[in-house]
Amino acid sequence: MQTFTPGSPGYDAARRPVNPTYRDIRPRLVAMCRSVPDVVEALVRATGDRLAIRGGGHCFAGRSSTDGVLLDLSGLDTIAVAADGTATIGAGARLGQVYAVLHTHGRTLPAGCGPTVGIAGLTLGGGIGLLGRRYGLTCDRLAGAQVVLAGGAVVDCDQDRHPDLFWALRGAGGGQFGVVTALRFATVPEPLTTRIEARWTDVPFGELVDAWQAWAPDAPDEITVNLTLESRHATLFGAATLGEGHTRELLREFTDRPFALRAGLPYHRLKQTFADEELPHAQRTRSEFFAHGLSAPTRAALLSEFGGTSRRLAFTAMGGAYNRIPGDATAFAHRGERFLLDHIGDPDDPWIDRSWAVAHADGSGRVYPNFPDPALDDWATAYHGGNHRRLAAVKQAYDPDRRFDFPQAIR
Ligand SMILES: Cc1cc2nc3c(=O)[nH]c(=O)nc-3n(C[C@H](O)[C@H](O)[C@H](O)COP(=O)(O)OP(=O)(O)OC[C@H]3O[C@@H](n4cnc5c(N)ncnc54)[C@H](O)[C@@H]3O)c2cc1C
């Protein structure tokens, strides 16, 4: 295991988190883990210290940054695919790498955007992506995991072994129960997709939001179209596991406006064609799920607050396979939602809180654990709903001394 301390050669080059907001938080020790024994050793060295686990380093709440001991898992990034399509993926692997390797086996996973997002952080909090309405969350494809517990014990969990831990790893959010070192997934055959994109500058936002929220969450599972509003234009992007003609027909049920379609792309190629954002500058985001559409007054109030550069409202379609799993079957409690609305802006922009509060009037009160929000009052209900009590019992069983802790960690 390579370690770095402030002032030692390599410390300044050690990987920083993706979110610029947390780049100045400097660990007293960075442990670059390349194996399970490295993780065990790093946990021993961190005894009595604050601790953070880092996969892809994208956490919006800075939970993979610390002034104590940082376990950087980026070296644990091997990916192996068995003949039956089961993929064993090291916890340090990133999505771009995962899609590329699975592609060579004709397989893929319903996972997120952003090629450097970590597979572990994404899966442990759920995992929403363009194939999710057809195949579910990334964590719905998790078949097992290897975890190093606080005391250094290494356990394998799945439906039969440590089933409560396995349940909790599927959607409660990362960094809560142990250090996951490898994830085992039931992959899906990689589909050919049609890429969907549009950018409209002349569209009335109110009509567009109404049309989108009435159509996108109920559209066939094979098509996902998400909507982002910026100051002067609307962007729509998505994917269909259908041919161009069928995709165009379905889009006509939503709007007569033009879309650019590109058919015949294996899913990993489609992902490469989207210039996914990688947080080039500091941003703050607050979000909520919606089990019903925005009412006309709420939608009008939301849009009247909106405007100005660097603000965005991003609507992500849910429904489909996401909602065909009972809310208590995995730790991910949000199985009856129609969409996710994200308010994104500069870190000190008060519009984010105003806009969130306006939309909250119609929201379900539920928040995606992978979009953590330090401003939430009742975060336990927002992230975990009716699953919180069972999660608290799992936390007590697997991390009674709270070695893995942060302000909104399960208690
Ligand atoms: C640019 C960008 C694009 C995104 N796109 C999507 C998207 O398309 N779909 C979606 O659902 N989400 C998306 N997200 C949100 C993303 O899912 C979360 O930020 C996720 O937690 C990132 O995981 P990470 O490993 O990259 O981050 P990290 O900051 O490394 O980890 C996130 C959390 O998980 C913990 N963790 C990480 N690895 C482990 C491990 N091995 N064992 C235990 N705990 C661990 C960390 O301690 C931290 O609490 C995006 C975020 C960004 C910034």
The ligand as an SDF file (V2000), in Angstrom:
LIG
                    3D

 53 58  0  0  0  0  0  0  0  0999 V2000
  -20.7800   14.6550  -12.6230 C   0  0  0  0  0  0  0  0  0  0  0  0
  -21.7060   13.7430  -11.8810 C   0  0  0  0  0  0  0  0  0  0  0  0
  -22.5660   12.9110  -12.6010 C   0  0  0  0  0  0  0  0  0  0  0  0
  -23.4370   12.0540  -11.9120 C   0  0  0  0  0  0  0  0  0  0  0  0
  -24.2840   11.2550  -12.6260 N   0  0  0  0  0  0  0  0  0  0  0  0
  -25.1230   10.4240  -11.9780 C   0  0  0  0  0  0  0  0  0  0  0  0
  -26.0210    9.5900  -12.6900 C   0  0  0  0  0  0  0  0  0  0  0  0
  -26.0840    9.6120  -13.9160 O   0  0  0  0  0  0  0  0  0  0  0  0
  -26.8340    8.7570  -11.9960 N   0  0  0  0  0  0  0  0  0  0  0  0
  -26.8080    8.7000  -10.6310 C   0  0  0  0  0  0  0  0  0  0  0  0
  -27.5570    7.9110  -10.0570 O   0  0  0  0  0  0  0  0  0  0  0  0
  -25.9660    9.4870   -9.9170 N   0  0  0  0  0  0  0  0  0  0  0  0
  -25.1460   10.3440  -10.5510 C   0  0  0  0  0  0  0  0  0  0  0  0
  -24.3040   11.1460   -9.8330 N   0  0  0  0  0  0  0  0  0  0  0  0
  -24.2910   11.0430   -8.3840 C   0  0  0  0  0  0  0  0  0  0  0  0
  -23.3910    9.8870   -7.9630 C   0  0  0  0  0  0  0  0  0  0  0  0
  -24.1220    8.6870   -8.0510 O   0  0  0  0  0  0  0  0  0  0  0  0
  -22.9210   10.0550   -6.5090 C   0  0  0  0  0  0  0  0  0  0  0  0
  -22.1930   11.2400   -6.4000 O   0  0  0  0  0  0  0  0  0  0  0  0
  -22.0870    8.8510   -6.0840 C   0  0  0  0  0  0  0  0  0  0  0  0
  -22.0980    8.7540   -4.6860 O   0  0  0  0  0  0  0  0  0  0  0  0
  -20.6780    8.9770   -6.6000 C   0  0  0  0  0  0  0  0  0  0  0  0
  -19.9010    7.8770   -6.2580 O   0  0  0  0  0  0  0  0  0  0  0  0
  -18.2990    8.0390   -6.3290 P   0  0  0  0  0  0  0  0  0  0  0  0
  -17.7240    6.7160   -5.9750 O   0  0  0  0  0  0  0  0  0  0  0  0
  -17.9160    8.6680   -7.5950 O   0  0  0  0  0  0  0  0  0  0  0  0
  -18.0550    9.1240   -5.2120 O   0  0  0  0  0  0  0  0  0  0  0  0
  -17.3210    9.1140   -3.7930 P   0  0  0  0  0  0  0  0  0  0  0  0
  -17.3780   10.5260   -3.3560 O   0  0  0  0  0  0  0  0  0  0  0  0
  -16.0030    8.4610   -3.8630 O   0  0  0  0  0  0  0  0  0  0  0  0
  -18.2790    8.2060   -2.9140 O   0  0  0  0  0  0  0  0  0  0  0  0
  -19.6240    8.5610   -2.6260 C   0  0  0  0  0  0  0  0  0  0  0  0
  -20.0120    7.9930   -1.2680 C   0  0  0  0  0  0  0  0  0  0  0  0
  -19.8830    6.5750   -1.2910 O   0  0  0  0  0  0  0  0  0  0  0  0
  -18.8910    6.1560   -0.3560 C   0  0  0  0  0  0  0  0  0  0  0  0
  -18.1160    5.0980   -0.9820 N   0  0  0  0  0  0  0  0  0  0  0  0
  -17.4380    5.1720   -2.1650 C   0  0  0  0  0  0  0  0  0  0  0  0
  -16.8520    3.9990   -2.4110 N   0  0  0  0  0  0  0  0  0  0  0  0
  -17.1550    3.1830   -1.3830 C   0  0  0  0  0  0  0  0  0  0  0  0
  -16.8270    1.8430   -1.0640 C   0  0  0  0  0  0  0  0  0  0  0  0
  -16.0510    1.1140   -1.8670 N   0  0  0  0  0  0  0  0  0  0  0  0
  -17.3010    1.3000    0.0820 N   0  0  0  0  0  0  0  0  0  0  0  0
  -18.1070    2.0250    0.8980 C   0  0  0  0  0  0  0  0  0  0  0  0
  -18.4270    3.3030    0.6600 N   0  0  0  0  0  0  0  0  0  0  0  0
  -17.9690    3.8700   -0.4700 C   0  0  0  0  0  0  0  0  0  0  0  0
  -18.0530    7.3800   -0.0440 C   0  0  0  0  0  0  0  0  0  0  0  0
  -17.4420    7.3040    1.2420 O   0  0  0  0  0  0  0  0  0  0  0  0
  -19.1080    8.4760   -0.1330 C   0  0  0  0  0  0  0  0  0  0  0  0
  -19.8730    8.5170    1.0680 O   0  0  0  0  0  0  0  0  0  0  0  0
  -23.4400   12.0220  -10.4920 C   0  0  0  0  0  0  0  0  0  0  0  0
  -22.5750   12.8620   -9.7720 C   0  0  0  0  0  0  0  0  0  0  0  0
  -21.7250   13.7200  -10.4600 C   0  0  0  0  0  0  0  0  0  0  0  0
  -20.8320   14.6230   -9.6670 C   0  0  0  0  0  0  0  0  0  0  0  0
  1  2  1  0
  2  3  1  0
  2 52  2  0
  3  4  2  0
  4  5  1  0
  4 50  1  0
  5  6  2  0
  6  7  1  0
  6 13  1  0
  7  8  2  0
  7  9  1  0
  9 10  1  0
 10 11  2  0
 10 12  1  0
 12 13  2  0
 13 14  1  0
 14 15  1  0
 14 50  1  0
 15 16  1  0
 16 17  1  0
 16 18  1  0
 18 19  1  0
 18 20  1  0
 20 21  1  0
 20 22  1  0
 22 23  1  0
 23 24  1  0
 24 25  2  0
 24 26  1  0
 24 27  1  0
 27 28  1  0
 28 29  2  0
 28 30  1  0
 28 31  1  0
 31 32  1  0
 32 33  1  0
 33 34  1  0
 33 48  1  0
 34 35  1  0
 35 36  1  0
 35 46  1  0
 36 37  1  0
 36 45  1  0
 37 38  2  0
 38 39  1  0
 39 40  1  0
 39 45  2  0
 40 41  1  0
 40 42  2  0
 42 43  1  0
 43 44  2  0
 44 45  1  0
 46 47  1  0
 46 48  1  0
 48 49  1  0
 50 51  2  0
 51 52  1  0
 52 53  1  0
M  END
$$$$
